[in-house]
Amino acid sequence: MFRETKNKLLIALIAVVVIAVLIVIYLNFVYARQCQNYECWQKYMSRCSGASFINEEPEASWEYRVSGKSGNQCLIDVKLLQAKEGELGISELIGSEMSCSFPLGTVAYAEKDLSKCHGLLKEGLQALVINKLHAYLLENLGQVEESVKEVL
């Protein structure tokens, strides 16, 4: 009888340890806290800990999600959720995503530094910038030519 009780206690202890390990794994690798403000996002991004944040800007809504660590880099996934007012021309990029890598401890808005990112969203944003620059140059070709002549 003592042996049966001992075996049941051992099984119960093993079950508790397994459940505790599963909870720790879930909280550290699966669960992502939904931040409601930038201060919360700063805390979790600087630690590179599972969190997500929706940044509501006048021009667009961006979703950021910490996806993990790679060496000394924190991996952040960015998705364009909504294009709002303005002439940015990003409405065709809604739903597009990019992945960004920042040094551990860094806090930043990923779309502000595209050099740290890769993916369809980055390519689309860069194409928009290039197209706007091209249109600007065509509109102001005479002024640009005069400026170049002055320099030379």
N, C-alpha and C positions, 0 to 999 in steps of 0.2 A: 504494500500500500504506500509506503514511504517513497518507493521507487517511482510509482505512477504519479504521485504528486510532484516529485522532482522533475520528471519528464514533462508534465503539463506546464510547470513554471518555466522550464527551459524553452519550450515551444512558445509560450506567451512572451517571454523576453525577446526571443528572436523576432517574433511578429512585431513587437513594439519598435525594435531597432530598425527593421526593414521599413516600416511605415515612416519612422522619423527620417531615414535616409531619403525616401521618396519625396517627402515634404520638402526637405532641403534642396533636392535636385529641382523640384518644381519651382520653388521660390527663386532659385539662382539662375536657372536656365530657360524656363518656360514662361513664367509669369512676368508680365511687363506692366508696371504701374502707369496709369493714365494721368499724366500731369495736367493740371488745369491752368498753370501759369508758368511764366518763364523762369521764375526763381526755382521752382520744383525741377524743371528741365535742366537748369544749370547744375543742380546738385547731382542728378543722376548721370548726366552726360560727363561731368568731370570725373565721376567714379567709373564710368563706362558700365553702368548697371542697368538692367532691364527696365526701360521706360519708353513711353511714347508721348508726343506732344503735338497739338495742332496749333500752328502759328497763324493767327488771323491777321493778315496785313490788308491795307486798303486795296492793293492790286490783286492779291491771290491768297488762297488758303493752302498751307503746306503742312504735310504730316511728316514728323521725324520719328524714327524708331531706332533705339540702340539695338544692334543685332549681334554684338559680341566684341571680342578682342582678337587681334591678330598681332602677335608679338607685342610691340609697344604702341600699337595703334588701336583706336576705338573705331569700330565700324558703325556707321550711321546710314540707315536707309531713308531716302527722302522721296515723297510722292506729292505731285501737284494734285490737290483735291478739287480746287475751284479757281477759275479766273474771274476776277471781278472788274471793277471800273478801270479805265485807263486805256492807253493805246499800246500796251505791251505786245499784243498779238499772240498771247500764250494759250488762247482757248483751245487750239488744236493739240496742245500738250497735256490736257487734263487726263489724269490716270497714268501718265508716264512716271517712271521712277529712275532714280540713280542711287548708287552706293558711294559713300564718301568715307575717307580714312583720315582721322585726326590723331595727333599725338595724345597719349593718355594725359588726362588733366586739362585738356583744352575744352573750351566752351565756345561755340560759334553757330551762326546761322549758316547751314551748309550751302544754300543757294547763293550766298554772298562771295564764296571762294570756290569757284568751279574747278580750280586746278587740283583740288583734293578729291574730285569725284570722277566717276565714269558711269556710263549708261545712256539710255535713250533720252532721258530728260535733259542731261547735260548737253548732248549733241543738239537737241532741239533748241535749247536756250542759246547755245553758241551760234547756231544758224540764224536765229532771230537778230542777234547782235551784229553779225556780219551783214545781213540784209539791210538793217537799219543804217549801218555805216556806209554801205554801198549807195543807198538812196541819198544819204546826206551828201556824199561826195558828188554825186551826179547833180544834185540840186545846186550845189555851191561850187561847181567846178571853176567858174571864173574867179571867185574869191580865193580859192585854193591856189590857182595858177599864179595870181598876183602875189600871194604870200610867199610862194616858192621863189618867184623872180626877185622879191625883195631880199630874201636870204642869200641868194646867189649873187 
